[in-house]
Amino acid sequence: MTDHRRQFVRQPGPFDGAWNGPAGSNPCLITNLSPTGCFLNSVTTPEPGSPFTVTVVFGETRFTVPAELVYQDAMQGFGARFPASDQSRALAYAMGAGLPSETLFGHSNGPASA
């Protein structure tokens, strides 16, 4: 059976970026970038449940979006989800998603069912 968990095409990267939490800025490389999340190759990770932002340089533009920790990989970094915000919508638009925000962000635990 095919895994349809991912609704949007991911850009493999790597992209220059950083994640910013209570302790400050942490430079990283960003991979698997989609309109709704990414993977951050970082030696540090945010504390579960703590607020942070992800800054990514996509094309000629720097986007800073609120993020939530999805999972941690102790050897490589962590996965982040981008909740609905003006910043995440702007990133989605730049990535060519061009979809209504309820299509992009009408879910809390994964894509809305078809």
QUIMO-V850127 format. One record per backbone hydrogen bond with DSSP energy under -1.0 kcal/mol. CO is the residue of the C=O (numbers start at 0). NH is the residue of the N-H. E is the energy in kcal/mol with one decimal. If there is no record, write none. Layout:
# QUIMO-V850127
co=CO nh=NH e=E
co=CO nh=NH e=E
This chain:
# QUIMO-V850127
co=10 nh=32 e=-2.2
co=14 nh=29 e=-2.8
co=15 nh=56 e=-2.3
co=16 nh=27 e=-2.4
co=17 nh=54 e=-3.3
co=18 nh=25 e=-2.1
co=19 nh=52 e=-2.2
co=20 nh=23 e=-2.0
co=23 nh=20 e=-2.1
co=25 nh=18 e=-2.0
co=27 nh=16 e=-1.5
co=28 nh=40 e=-3.2
co=29 nh=14 e=-2.3
co=30 nh=38 e=-2.8
co=32 nh=10 e=-3.4
co=35 nh=81 e=-2.5
co=36 nh=33 e=-2.9
co=37 nh=79 e=-2.8
co=38 nh=30 e=-2.8
co=39 nh=41 e=-1.1
co=39 nh=77 e=-1.9
co=40 nh=28 e=-1.5
co=46 nh=49 e=-2.4
co=51 nh=66 e=-2.2
co=52 nh=19 e=-2.6
co=53 nh=64 e=-2.8
co=54 nh=17 e=-2.1
co=55 nh=62 e=-2.9
co=57 nh=60 e=-1.9
co=60 nh=57 e=-2.6
co=62 nh=55 e=-2.6
co=64 nh=53 e=-2.7
co=67 nh=80 e=-2.4
co=70 nh=78 e=-2.3
co=72 nh=75 e=-1.1
co=72 nh=76 e=-2.4
co=76 nh=72 e=-3.4
co=77 nh=39 e=-3.2
co=78 nh=69 e=-2.8
co=79 nh=37 e=-2.0
co=80 nh=67 e=-2.3
co=84 nh=88 e=-2.1
co=85 nh=89 e=-2.0
co=86 nh=90 e=-2.1
co=87 nh=91 e=-2.4
co=88 nh=92 e=-2.4
co=89 nh=93 e=-2.3
co=90 nh=94 e=-2.0
co=91 nh=96 e=-2.5
co=92 nh=95 e=-1.4
co=99 nh=102 e=-1.2
co=99 nh=103 e=-1.9
co=100 nh=104 e=-3.5
